[in-house]
């Protein structure tokens, strides 16, 4: 774990001597271990929570994340303007992990289909984004474990994972394949806003243009661009999202089906 002369709220350029030493090393494994233990304890304690209480948790978490995002963006923007004289467009809430703010607020304060589809994304996309980023926390490339920059990312993606899993273990959302489809439709609608922005302004929000940081597929995206077929990259990325949504949610579907079969067997035996 990096030990240097810096304070918790120091900006990345002020942390002298740090060059990603905590990325993929003990600090990251410690974070994963602590997160796993906390998730097991919290989900075990809250698994029988009534839907009204789950909704309260969604509301509190969503509002917290919105305030957290505004605070962190303000903090980082002050330094960006100081060092580069401009706003960092990468801070815009257009990446996959920012969707939780929209889905959480819609889930908290709407009803009907909008809430249903928002809940479905929280139970699928939120888990996909949370777990995948926790495993490869890019914040450690720029900030050491004991810093606000890393702390923000660790908390954010832990809450994404926790909130999604909470909706599953409490059966706040239906444990069936329709939840996967509805969650992906919500993600697709958000994507239709982001994809044009990526191609007009040469960004890579939601990784639709360059598939940045995705092993193997990033190289495939680069080759497609070189061949003039870069327009296919969003289709490839959507396929990867859909695949991830399926993999994440098919586990609880399988477990739920297994429990139902065991329950039916017990009823038959009693008869």
Backbone as CSV, one residue per row, in Angstrom:
resi,resn,N_x,N_y,N_z,CA_x,CA_y,CA_z,C_x,C_y,C_z
1,UNK,0.842,-1.195,0.000,0.000,0.000,0.000,0.879,1.248,0.000
2,UNK,0.514,2.198,-0.875,1.342,3.400,-1.031,1.365,4.232,0.250
3,UNK,2.564,4.637,0.635,2.736,5.502,1.801,3.588,6.697,1.387
4,UNK,2.926,7.793,1.187,3.637,8.987,0.763,3.228,10.186,1.591
5,UNK,3.826,11.298,1.284,3.525,12.538,2.014,2.397,13.279,1.296
6,UNK,1.164,12.954,1.657,0.001,13.587,1.038,-1.154,13.585,2.032
7,UNK,-2.155,14.415,1.768,-3.339,14.451,2.625,-4.508,13.776,1.911
8,UNK,-5.549,13.448,2.651,-6.685,12.687,2.136,-7.342,13.364,0.940
9,UNK,-7.468,14.686,0.958,-8.176,15.399,-0.102,-7.250,15.951,-1.180
10,UNK,-6.009,15.509,-1.210,-5.094,15.973,-2.250,-5.544,15.499,-3.630
11,UNK,-5.352,16.371,-4.626,-5.665,16.034,-6.008,-4.538,15.157,-6.558
12,UNK,-4.838,14.385,-7.591,-3.871,13.412,-8.115,-2.518,14.032,-8.481
13,UNK,-2.527,15.261,-9.004,-1.271,15.892,-9.391,-0.425,16.322,-8.188
14,UNK,-1.059,16.376,-7.025,-0.344,16.797,-5.814,0.196,15.627,-4.996
15,UNK,-0.130,14.417,-5.408,0.336,13.233,-4.673,1.663,12.799,-5.296
16,UNK,2.724,13.332,-4.768,4.062,13.101,-5.316,4.488,11.642,-5.130
17,UNK,4.960,11.059,-6.208,5.504,9.707,-6.142,4.501,8.603,-6.400
18,UNK,3.231,8.961,-6.568,2.239,7.908,-6.821,2.040,7.692,-8.316
19,UNK,2.254,6.464,-8.741,2.107,6.098,-10.147,1.280,4.817,-10.292
20,UNK,0.212,4.746,-9.522,-0.676,3.578,-9.614,-0.201,2.375,-8.830
21,UNK,0.602,2.592,-7.778,1.153,1.464,-7.018,0.079,0.597,-6.346
22,UNK,-1.101,1.161,-6.058,-2.150,0.399,-5.373,-3.079,-0.339,-6.332
23,UNK,-2.919,-0.100,-7.631,-3.786,-0.750,-8.610,-3.377,-2.211,-8.810
24,UNK,-4.326,-3.112,-8.635,-4.057,-4.541,-8.844,-3.150,-5.160,-7.802
25,UNK,-3.025,-4.510,-6.645,-2.143,-5.033,-5.593,-2.903,-5.159,-4.275
26,UNK,-2.178,-5.193,-3.170,-2.775,-5.472,-1.863,-3.957,-4.566,-1.542
27,UNK,-3.830,-3.265,-1.825,-4.893,-2.314,-1.503,-6.199,-2.686,-2.199
28,UNK,-6.098,-3.084,-3.462,-7.299,-3.444,-4.205,-7.906,-4.744,-3.668
29,UNK,-7.067,-5.707,-3.317,-7.570,-6.961,-2.762,-8.186,-6.740,-1.382
30,UNK,-7.625,-5.813,-0.632,-8.175,-5.474,0.685,-9.560,-4.868,0.519
31,UNK,-9.698,-3.974,-0.444,-10.995,-3.357,-0.722,-12.025,-4.414,-1.103
32,UNK,-11.648,-5.347,-1.965,-12.568,-6.402,-2.393,-12.969,-7.294,-1.222
33,UNK,-12.011,-7.601,-0.370,-12.293,-8.458,0.780,-13.251,-7.771,1.758
34,UNK,-12.981,-6.514,2.065,-13.848,-5.761,2.976,-15.250,-5.630,2.378
35,UNK,-15.309,-5.342,1.086,-16.601,-5.185,0.412,-17.399,-6.481,0.442
36,UNK,-16.740,-7.599,0.176,-17.423,-8.897,0.168,-18.008,-9.217,1.537
37,UNK,-17.227,-8.972,2.575,-17.694,-9.246,3.942,-18.884,-8.351,4.291
38,UNK,-18.774,-7.068,3.963,-19.861,-6.127,4.251,-21.132,-6.491,3.488
39,UNK,-20.982,-6.883,2.231,-22.139,-7.260,1.427,-22.849,-8.477,2.022
40,UNK,-22.082,-9.462,2.424,-22.659,-10.673,3.013,-23.413,-10.348,4.300
41,UNK,-22.788,-9.536,5.153,-23.413,-9.176,6.437,-24.683,-8.344,6.215
42,UNK,-24.575,-7.293,5.391,-25.711,-6.404,5.163,-26.882,-7.118,4.495
43,UNK,-26.589,-7.897,3.456,-27.652,-8.580,2.726,-28.295,-9.679,3.568
44,UNK,-27.513,-10.323,4.413,-28.063,-11.345,5.306,-29.005,-10.714,6.328
45,UNK,-28.634,-9.550,6.833,-29.453,-8.866,7.842,-30.717,-8.248,7.243
46,UNK,-30.629,-7.854,5.967,-31.736,-7.114,5.352,-32.595,-7.948,4.401
47,UNK,-32.329,-9.243,4.279,-32.997,-10.061,3.266,-34.513,-10.150,3.456
48,UNK,-35.008,-9.976,4.684,-36.448,-10.065,4.946,-37.102,-8.694,5.098
49,UNK,-36.412,-7.683,4.632,-36.911,-6.313,4.741,-38.167,-6.139,3.883
50,UNK,-39.225,-5.497,4.403,-40.431,-5.255,3.600,-40.150,-4.254,2.484
51,UNK,-40.998,-4.268,1.466,-40.774,-3.424,0.293,-40.732,-1.934,0.630
52,UNK,-41.529,-1.519,1.619,-41.543,-0.106,2.002,-40.179,0.338,2.514
53,UNK,-39.528,-0.531,3.278,-38.197,-0.216,3.817,-37.146,-0.231,2.710
54,UNK,-37.302,-1.175,1.772,-36.364,-1.228,0.643,-36.463,0.050,-0.175
55,UNK,-37.685,0.520,-0.402,-37.882,1.765,-1.143,-37.211,2.939,-0.427
56,UNK,-37.291,2.950,0.892,-36.636,4.010,1.668,-35.129,3.978,1.466
57,UNK,-34.555,2.770,1.428,-33.115,2.627,1.204,-32.741,3.112,-0.190
58,UNK,-33.572,2.792,-1.191,-33.328,3.257,-2.553,-33.317,4.783,-2.586
59,UNK,-34.282,5.401,-1.921,-34.377,6.858,-1.913,-33.172,7.500,-1.239
60,UNK,-32.834,7.015,-0.070,-31.710,7.585,0.676,-30.405,7.414,-0.106
61,UNK,-30.204,6.228,-0.664,-28.978,5.947,-1.426,-28.891,6.814,-2.675
62,UNK,-30.007,6.952,-3.384,-30.022,7.739,-4.625,-29.735,9.207,-4.357
63,UNK,-30.359,9.756,-3.331,-30.130,11.158,-2.984,-28.695,11.366,-2.522
64,UNK,-28.186,10.413,-1.735,-26.797,10.495,-1.277,-25.833,10.494,-2.468
65,UNK,-26.050,9.587,-3.421,-25.160,9.491,-4.572,-25.198,10.765,-5.413
66,UNK,-26.366,11.358,-5.543,-26.487,12.604,-6.298,-25.681,13.717,-5.633
67,UNK,-25.816,13.848,-4.326,-25.061,14.860,-3.573,-23.565,14.541,-3.603
68,UNK,-23.243,13.268,-3.473,-21.855,12.797,-3.501,-21.208,13.145,-4.837
69,UNK,-21.959,12.913,-5.921,-21.450,13.211,-7.257,-21.191,14.707,-7.424
70,UNK,-22.150,15.520,-7.010,-22.007,16.981,-7.126,-20.796,17.462,-6.328
71,UNK,-20.638,16.920,-5.128,-19.512,17.305,-4.282,-18.179,16.916,-4.882
72,UNK,-18.088,15.694,-5.366,-16.829,15.219,-5.948,-16.498,15.960,-7.240
73,UNK,-17.518,16.197,-8.061,-17.294,16.903,-9.322,-16.848,18.339,-9.076
74,UNK,-17.439,18.977,-8.091,-17.036,20.341,-7.725,-15.594,20.355,-7.251
75,UNK,-15.249,19.405,-6.384,-13.882,19.281,-5.848,-12.868,19.097,-6.978
76,UNK,-13.173,18.183,-7.893,-12.229,17.896,-8.970,-12.171,19.028,-9.991
77,UNK,-13.307,19.670,-10.243,-13.345,20.761,-11.215,-12.498,21.947,-10.763
78,UNK,-12.508,22.227,-9.481,-11.688,23.321,-8.938,-10.213,23.088,-9.276
79,UNK,-9.762,21.841,-9.100,-8.362,21.517,-9.409,-8.113,21.490,-10.913
80,UNK,-9.088,20.971,-11.698,-8.917,20.914,-13.149,-8.742,22.307,-13.732
81,UNK,-9.568,23.233,-13.269,-9.468,24.616,-13.752,-8.144,25.246,-13.312
82,UNK,-7.720,24.878,-12.102,-6.461,25.415,-11.576,-5.273,24.943,-12.399
83,UNK,-5.265,23.661,-12.764,-4.096,23.096,-13.454,-4.190,23.150,-14.979
84,UNK,-5.399,23.012,-15.531,-5.511,22.988,-16.996,-6.309,24.161,-17.551
85,UNK,-6.988,24.874,-16.660,-7.755,26.037,-17.092,-9.070,25.714,-17.763
86,UNK,-9.501,24.444,-17.687,-10.763,24.063,-18.327,-11.476,22.962,-17.545
87,UNK,-12.734,22.778,-17.864,-13.549,21.734,-17.227,-13.235,20.389,-17.859
88,UNK,-13.126,19.350,-17.039,-12.858,17.999,-17.524,-14.176,17.364,-17.964
89,UNK,-14.364,17.226,-19.273,-15.630,16.677,-19.783,-15.858,15.239,-19.351
90,UNK,-14.801,14.571,-18.933,-14.942,13.197,-18.456,-15.756,13.096,-17.179
91,UNK,-15.997,14.237,-16.529,-16.779,14.248,-15.296,-18.286,14.316,-15.555
92,UNK,-18.684,14.497,-16.802,-20.110,14.549,-17.117,-20.777,13.221,-16.749
93,UNK,-21.988,13.249,-16.217,-22.656,12.010,-15.760,-23.258,11.210,-16.912
94,UNK,-22.398,10.777,-17.843,-22.866,10.058,-19.021,-22.298,8.649,-19.124
95,UNK,-21.537,8.222,-18.124,-20.987,6.869,-18.156,-22.005,5.889,-17.551
96,UNK,-21.744,4.610,-17.719,-22.683,3.577,-17.261,-22.945,3.638,-15.767
97,UNK,-21.919,3.959,-14.998,-22.063,3.957,-13.545,-22.818,5.177,-13.024
98,UNK,-23.036,6.159,-13.899,-23.814,7.331,-13.493,-25.318,7.094,-13.661
99,UNK,-25.668,6.058,-14.402,-27.088,5.768,-14.640,-27.811,5.493,-13.336
100,UNK,-27.091,5.021,-12.332,-27.727,4.714,-11.055,-28.406,5.946,-10.454
101,UNK,-27.878,7.136,-10.724,-28.518,8.348,-10.211,-29.897,8.531,-10.836
102,UNK,-29.978,8.346,-12.149,-31.251,8.470,-12.855,-32.206,7.354,-12.454
103,UNK,-31.720,6.113,-12.502,-32.579,4.965,-12.176,-33.054,5.025,-10.730
104,UNK,-32.167,5.428,-9.831,-32.514,5.497,-8.420,-33.571,6.547,-8.127
105,UNK,-33.417,7.726,-8.730,-34.392,8.805,-8.530,-35.744,8.427,-9.130
106,UNK,-35.735,7.845,-10.333,-36.987,7.427,-10.974,-37.664,6.316,-10.176
107,UNK,-36.870,5.384,-9.668,-37.414,4.298,-8.840,-38.025,4.846,-7.559
108,UNK,-37.419,5.888,-7.011,-37.841,6.446,-5.728,-39.110,7.277,-5.816
109,UNK,-39.271,7.999,-6.937,-40.329,9.011,-6.966,-41.317,8.885,-8.133
110,UNK,-41.298,7.756,-8.826,-42.277,7.540,-9.897,-43.024,6.240,-9.651
111,UNK,-44.035,6.005,-10.482,-44.818,4.775,-10.377,-45.026,4.177,-11.766
112,UNK,-45.649,3.006,-11.801,-45.968,2.390,-13.080,-44.761,1.849,-13.822
113,UNK,-44.805,1.945,-15.157,-43.763,1.357,-15.989,-42.396,2.007,-15.786
114,UNK,-42.390,3.319,-15.559,-41.107,4.006,-15.358,-40.394,3.436,-14.145
115,UNK,-41.126,3.248,-13.064,-40.535,2.664,-11.855,-40.120,1.214,-12.094
116,UNK,-40.969,0.457,-12.780,-40.679,-0.956,-13.039,-39.379,-1.130,-13.809
117,UNK,-39.212,-0.315,-14.861,-38.009,-0.422,-15.684,-36.782,0.122,-14.945
118,UNK,-36.985,1.122,-14.114,-35.880,1.660,-13.309,-35.418,0.624,-12.287
119,UNK,-36.374,-0.015,-11.624,-36.052,-1.073,-10.662,-35.294,-2.211,-11.337
120,UNK,-35.742,-2.551,-12.548,-35.102,-3.649,-13.290,-33.645,-3.316,-13.597
121,UNK,-33.375,-2.044,-13.963,-31.971,-1.672,-14.220,-31.142,-1.761,-12.942
122,UNK,-31.714,-1.324,-11.827,-30.980,-1.385,-10.559,-30.614,-2.817,-10.204
123,UNK,-31.483,-3.768,-10.562,-31.245,-5.170,-10.233,-30.360,-5.877,-11.258
124,UNK,-30.010,-5.177,-12.328,-29.166,-5.794,-13.362,-27.956,-4.905,-13.676
125,UNK,-28.218,-3.767,-14.314,-27.130,-2.875,-14.721,-26.309,-2.342,-13.572
126,UNK,-26.964,-2.070,-12.453,-26.231,-1.550,-11.290,-25.235,-2.578,-10.767
127,UNK,-25.635,-3.841,-10.771,-24.738,-4.910,-10.309,-23.596,-5.108,-11.298
128,UNK,-23.929,-5.094,-12.586,-22.900,-5.264,-13.625,-21.834,-4.181,-13.504
129,UNK,-22.284,-2.922,-13.432,-21.335,-1.811,-13.327,-20.574,-1.816,-12.021
130,UNK,-21.266,-2.139,-10.940,-20.626,-2.132,-9.623,-19.543,-3.189,-9.497
131,UNK,-19.883,-4.438,-9.804,-18.925,-5.529,-9.638,-17.753,-5.411,-10.606
132,UNK,-18.045,-5.117,-11.873,-16.955,-5.042,-12.859,-15.956,-3.949,-12.510
133,UNK,-16.443,-2.816,-12.006,-15.536,-1.730,-11.639,-14.811,-2.022,-10.339
134,UNK,-15.480,-2.683,-9.394,-14.810,-3.063,-8.151,-13.628,-3.990,-8.428
135,UNK,-13.787,-4.880,-9.389,-12.719,-5.826,-9.721,-11.530,-5.124,-10.380
136,UNK,-11.817,-4.077,-11.146,-10.756,-3.329,-11.841,-10.943,-1.838,-11.557
137,UNK,-10.700,-1.449,-10.325,-10.958,-0.071,-9.899,-9.907,0.873,-10.478
138,UNK,-10.275,1.541,-11.574,-9.331,2.422,-12.270,-8.888,3.607,-11.426
139,UNK,-9.677,3.959,-10.404,-9.307,5.087,-9.546,-7.943,4.858,-8.902
140,UNK,-7.591,3.588,-8.658,-6.298,3.275,-8.048,-5.126,3.575,-8.981
141,UNK,-5.409,3.791,-10.252,-4.336,4.154,-11.174,-3.880,5.599,-10.932
142,UNK,-4.789,6.394,-10.322,-4.507,7.811,-10.133,-4.450,8.231,-8.673
143,UNK,-5.121,7.456,-7.817,-5.188,7.817,-6.401,-4.849,6.616,-5.515
144,UNK,-4.101,6.827,-4.455,-3.804,5.738,-3.513,-5.033,5.388,-2.684
145,UNK,-4.966,4.267,-2.018,-6.086,3.726,-1.240,-6.650,4.747,-0.260
146,UNK,-5.783,5.414,0.474,-6.224,6.365,1.502,-6.293,7.791,0.950
147,UNK,-7.200,7.984,-0.004,-7.394,9.309,-0.591,-8.851,9.459,-0.989
148,UNK,-9.304,10.706,-1.108,-10.704,10.953,-1.444,-11.044,10.452,-2.840
149,UNK,-10.119,10.619,-3.778,-10.367,10.165,-5.146,-10.668,8.687,-5.213
150,UNK,-9.903,7.890,-4.482,-10.138,6.443,-4.447,-11.359,6.115,-3.597
151,UNK,-11.496,6.819,-2.478,-12.611,6.609,-1.557,-13.944,6.800,-2.281
152,UNK,-14.041,7.826,-3.089,-15.266,8.116,-3.841,-15.646,6.928,-4.727
153,UNK,-14.683,6.448,-5.495,-14.952,5.340,-6.407,-15.285,4.051,-5.656
154,UNK,-14.583,3.798,-4.562,-14.845,2.590,-3.769,-16.258,2.594,-3.206
155,UNK,-16.666,3.721,-2.641,-18.002,3.836,-2.050,-19.073,3.753,-3.129
156,UNK,-18.855,4.472,-4.218,-19.842,4.534,-5.290,-20.171,3.147,-5.835
157,UNK,-19.145,2.385,-6.181,-19.373,1.089,-6.817,-19.792,0.016,-5.818
158,UNK,-19.416,0.190,-4.564,-19.935,-0.702,-3.529,-21.443,-0.503,-3.393
159,UNK,-21.888,0.751,-3.379,-23.322,1.038,-3.236,-24.103,0.574,-4.463
160,UNK,-23.510,0.669,-5.634,-24.161,0.143,-6.841,-24.426,-1.351,-6.692
161,UNK,-23.419,-2.068,-6.245,-23.546,-3.512,-6.078,-24.526,-3.859,-4.967
162,UNK,-24.399,-3.174,-3.848,-25.272,-3.429,-2.699,-26.737,-3.189,-3.042
163,UNK,-27.026,-2.059,-3.668,-28.413,-1.713,-3.967,-29.039,-2.723,-4.927
164,UNK,-28.293,-3.112,-5.954,-28.806,-4.089,-6.904,-29.083,-5.430,-6.257
165,UNK,-28.136,-5.904,-5.455,-28.299,-7.196,-4.784,-29.417,-7.153,-3.741
166,UNK,-29.591,-5.992,-3.105,-30.663,-5.851,-2.114,-32.029,-6.061,-2.770
167,UNK,-32.205,-5.509,-3.966,-33.478,-5.677,-4.671,-33.746,-7.128,-5.029
168,UNK,-32.665,-7.897,-5.205,-32.820,-9.311,-5.549,-33.097,-10.163,-4.316
169,UNK,-32.278,-10.000,-3.268,-32.431,-10.871,-2.083,-33.744,-10.609,-1.350
170,UNK,-34.275,-9.382,-1.462,-35.552,-9.069,-0.813,-36.733,-9.344,-1.754
171,UNK,-36.411,-9.746,-3.005,-37.419,-9.992,-4.037,-38.273,-8.750,-4.289
172,UNK,-37.614,-7.600,-4.196,-38.271,-6.332,-4.505,-38.628,-6.280,-5.985
173,UNK,-37.807,-6.945,-6.808,-38.095,-7.087,-8.233,-38.415,-8.558,-8.507
174,UNK,-39.228,-8.840,-9.527,-39.524,-10.240,-9.866,-38.257,-10.983,-10.276
175,UNK,-38.065,-12.163,-9.741,-36.883,-12.953,-10.101,-37.214,-13.775,-11.342
176,UNK,-37.269,-13.128,-12.477,-37.536,-13.810,-13.738,-36.825,-13.079,-14.875
177,UNK,-36.906,-13.671,-16.066,-36.142,-13.133,-17.192,-36.677,-11.794,-17.680
178,UNK,-37.931,-11.478,-17.369,-38.497,-10.200,-17.763,-37.721,-9.036,-17.129
179,UNK,-37.204,-9.266,-15.940,-36.417,-8.225,-15.267,-35.147,-7.922,-16.058
180,UNK,-34.532,-8.952,-16.632,-33.339,-8.762,-17.462,-33.683,-7.907,-18.684
181,UNK,-34.776,-8.257,-19.354,-35.182,-7.534,-20.558,-35.506,-6.078,-20.238
182,UNK,-36.282,-5.847,-19.178,-36.659,-4.484,-18.810,-35.451,-3.660,-18.379
183,UNK,-34.523,-4.298,-17.651,-33.308,-3.600,-17.249,-32.476,-3.198,-18.448
184,UNK,-32.412,-4.096,-19.448,-31.627,-3.800,-20.646,-32.302,-2.720,-21.490
185,UNK,-33.627,-2.724,-21.538,-34.351,-1.689,-22.283,-34.057,-0.313,-21.680
186,UNK,-34.054,-0.230,-20.357,-33.713,1.024,-19.678,-32.303,1.451,-20.064
187,UNK,-31.381,0.501,-20.069,-29.988,0.782,-20.435,-29.897,1.225,-21.893
188,UNK,-30.690,0.598,-22.736,-30.684,0.935,-24.162,-31.181,2.354,-24.397
189,UNK,-32.217,2.762,-23.674,-32.743,4.122,-23.809,-31.681,5.152,-23.415
190,UNK,-30.977,4.877,-22.317,-29.886,5.765,-21.895,-28.783,5.785,-22.960
191,UNK,-28.548,4.643,-23.568,-27.501,4.533,-24.594,-27.822,5.368,-25.828
192,UNK,-29.090,5.442,-26.182,-29.494,6.201,-27.366,-29.210,7.696,-27.207
193,UNK,-29.070,8.125,-25.965,-28.695,9.519,-25.695,-27.180,9.686,-25.774
194,UNK,-26.460,8.686,-25.251,-25.000,8.779,-25.128,-24.262,8.513,-26.441
195,UNK,-24.717,7.532,-27.217,-24.001,7.147,-28.448,-23.787,8.329,-29.400
196,UNK,-24.818,9.119,-29.716,-24.574,10.283,-30.597,-23.566,11.267,-30.011
197,UNK,-23.614,11.460,-28.704,-22.662,12.377,-28.045,-21.237,11.857,-28.209
198,UNK,-21.057,10.533,-28.059,-19.731,9.933,-28.228,-19.176,10.195,-29.631
199,UNK,-20.020,10.037,-30.637,-19.545,10.145,-32.018,-19.438,11.600,-32.488
200,UNK,-20.264,12.463,-31.959,-20.191,13.877,-32.362,-18.992,14.567,-31.723
201,UNK,-18.746,14.263,-30.428,-17.689,14.962,-29.688,-16.452,14.098,-29.429
202,UNK,-16.417,12.907,-30.031,-15.273,12.002,-29.884,-15.015,11.624,-28.418
203,UNK,-16.070,11.263,-27.701,-15.962,10.768,-26.332,-16.032,9.242,-26.349
204,UNK,-15.958,8.664,-25.169,-16.131,7.209,-25.054,-16.982,6.877,-23.828
205,UNK,-18.024,7.695,-23.596,-18.931,7.425,-22.490,-19.651,6.100,-22.736
206,UNK,-19.780,5.323,-21.692,-20.389,3.989,-21.748,-19.619,3.064,-22.694
207,UNK,-18.414,3.532,-23.105,-17.471,2.738,-23.908,-18.022,2.342,-25.271
208,UNK,-18.874,3.188,-25.844,-19.507,2.834,-27.112,-18.649,3.094,-28.346
209,UNK,-17.712,4.008,-28.254,-16.914,4.318,-29.445,-15.606,3.532,-29.512
210,UNK,-14.901,3.446,-28.369,-13.594,2.787,-28.373,-13.536,1.529,-27.506
211,UNK,-14.626,1.241,-26.778,-14.666,0.100,-25.850,-13.458,0.132,-24.915
212,UNK,-13.160,1.349,-24.433,-11.978,1.561,-23.606,-11.934,0.711,-22.356
213,UNK,-10.759,0.175,-22.067,-10.470,-0.609,-20.852,-11.092,-1.998,-20.834
214,UNK,-11.656,-2.450,-21.963,-12.192,-3.814,-22.021,-11.178,-4.692,-22.752
215,UNK,-10.523,-5.599,-22.035,-9.504,-6.451,-22.657,-10.024,-7.153,-23.909
216,UNK,-9.174,-7.284,-24.904,-9.452,-7.944,-26.188,-10.397,-7.100,-27.048
217,UNK,-11.569,-6.763,-26.501,-12.566,-6.044,-27.287,-12.133,-4.615,-27.610
218,UNK,-11.288,-4.035,-26.773,-10.755,-2.708,-27.069,-9.918,-2.760,-28.340
219,UNK,-9.143,-3.844,-28.493,-8.338,-4.019,-29.704,-9.224,-4.262,-30.921
220,UNK,-10.292,-5.027,-30.716,-11.238,-5.287,-31.809,-11.867,-3.978,-32.283
221,UNK,-12.246,-3.114,-31.311,-12.850,-1.822,-31.638,-11.880,-0.953,-32.430
222,UNK,-10.614,-0.984,-32.047,-9.591,-0.196,-32.743,-9.442,-0.656,-34.188
223,UNK,-9.444,-1.969,-34.394,-9.302,-2.516,-35.746,-10.520,-2.180,-36.613
224,UNK,-11.701,-2.194,-36.003,-12.910,-1.837,-36.755,-12.861,-0.379,-37.193
225,UNK,-12.362,0.486,-36.317,-12.224,1.909,-36.657,-11.233,2.092,-37.799
226,UNK,-10.123,1.353,-37.742,-9.096,1.443,-38.779,-9.623,0.992,-40.140
227,UNK,-10.568,0.078,-40.116,-11.156,-0.428,-41.365,-12.386,0.370,-41.792
228,UNK,-12.662,1.454,-41.064,-13.810,2.274,-41.411,-15.134,1.695,-40.968
229,UNK,-15.076,0.758,-40.011,-16.291,0.101,-39.530,-16.574,0.440,-38.062
230,UNK,-16.095,1.616,-37.645,-16.266,2.011,-36.251,-17.710,2.136,-35.805
231,UNK,-18.624,2.289,-36.781,-20.044,2.407,-36.453,-20.584,1.112,-35.844
232,UNK,-19.827,0.011,-36.001,-20.256,-1.274,-35.442,-19.911,-1.408,-33.963
233,UNK,-19.050,-0.534,-33.456,-18.618,-0.637,-32.063,-19.768,-0.532,-31.049
234,UNK,-20.720,0.389,-31.249,-21.841,0.438,-30.305,-22.649,-0.864,-30.275
235,UNK,-22.790,-1.509,-31.448,-23.529,-2.776,-31.503,-22.789,-3.843,-30.716
236,UNK,-21.467,-3.875,-30.867,-20.642,-4.834,-30.126,-20.743,-4.571,-28.629
237,UNK,-20.700,-3.304,-28.225,-20.762,-2.961,-26.812,-22.133,-3.291,-26.230
238,UNK,-23.191,-3.040,-26.989,-24.535,-3.389,-26.527,-24.671,-4.892,-26.323
239,UNK,-24.055,-5.660,-27.216,-24.068,-7.117,-27.058,-23.368,-7.533,-25.766
240,UNK,-22.234,-6.896,-25.468,-21.501,-7.210,-24.238,-22.317,-6.833,-22.998
241,UNK,-23.001,-5.691,-23.061,-23.873,-5.293,-21.948,-24.979,-6.328,-21.749
242,UNK,-25.608,-6.712,-22.837,-26.716,-7.672,-22.763,-26.233,-9.009,-22.190
243,UNK,-25.062,-9.420,-22.614,-24.471,-10.661,-22.108,-24.214,-10.561,-20.604
244,UNK,-23.675,-9.427,-20.179,-23.384,-9.223,-18.757,-24.662,-9.190,-17.925
245,UNK,-25.702,-8.536,-18.438,-26.986,-8.488,-17.732,-27.515,-9.905,-17.515
246,UNK,-27.387,-10.738,-18.546,-27.864,-12.124,-18.457,-27.078,-12.932,-17.442
247,UNK,-25.757,-12.816,-17.509,-24.906,-13.604,-16.612,-25.179,-13.258,-15.152
248,UNK,-25.296,-11.958,-14.864,-25.519,-11.513,-13.491,-26.866,-11.981,-12.957
249,UNK,-27.913,-11.875,-13.779,-29.250,-12.140,-13.249,-29.676,-13.598,-13.372
250,UNK,-29.024,-14.380,-14.233,-29.394,-15.784,-14.356,-29.044,-16.570,-13.096
251,UNK,-28.087,-16.066,-12.321,-27.724,-16.737,-11.061,-28.890,-16.715,-10.080
252,UNK,-29.465,-15.527,-9.748,-30.620,-15.544,-8.842,-31.833,-16.257,-9.409
253,UNK,-32.010,-16.219,-10.749,-33.120,-16.951,-11.360,-32.957,-18.444,-11.101
254,UNK,-31.728,-18.932,-11.288,-31.447,-20.350,-11.053,-31.638,-20.739,-9.601
255,UNK,-31.132,-19.899,-8.686,-31.266,-20.179,-7.253,-32.730,-20.167,-6.842
256,UNK,-33.486,-19.183,-7.356,-34.910,-19.073,-7.032,-35.677,-20.297,-7.526
257,UNK,-35.341,-20.760,-8.728,-35.986,-21.938,-9.294,-35.672,-23.176,-8.463
258,UNK,-34.437,-23.291,-8.004,-34.014,-24.428,-7.185,-34.792,-24.472,-5.871
259,UNK,-34.923,-23.287,-5.225,-35.661,-23.212,-3.962,-37.133,-23.575,-4.156
260,UNK,-37.707,-23.145,-5.294,-39.102,-23.459,-5.569,-39.300,-24.962,-5.745
261,UNK,-38.354,-25.610,-6.448,-38.437,-27.045,-6.656,-38.336,-27.801,-5.339
262,UNK,-37.431,-27.352,-4.464,-37.284,-27.994,-3.158,-38.545,-27.807,-2.310
263,UNK,-39.122,-26.615,-2.398,-40.339,-26.324,-1.644,-41.488,-27.194,-2.129
264,UNK,-41.600,-27.368,-3.449,-42.663,-28.203,-4.014,-42.498,-29.660,-3.610
265,UNK,-41.243,-30.125,-3.558,-40.970,-31.496,-3.152,-41.398,-31.748,-1.701
266,UNK,-41.127,-30.759,-0.834,-41.520,-30.877,0.564,-43.041,-30.934,0.713
267,UNK,-43.745,-30.124,-0.110,-45.209,-30.117,-0.065,-45.766,-31.451,-0.530
268,UNK,-45.171,-32.002,-1.577,-45.616,-33.310,-2.104,-45.413,-34.408,-1.069
269,UNK,-44.279,-34.363,-0.379,-43.988,-35.367,0.649,-44.984,-35.313,1.786
270,UNK,-45.389,-34.088,2.145,-46.358,-33.927,3.230,-47.712,-34.491,2.837
271,UNK,-48.052,-34.324,1.556,-49.333,-34.826,1.076,-49.321,-36.360,1.048
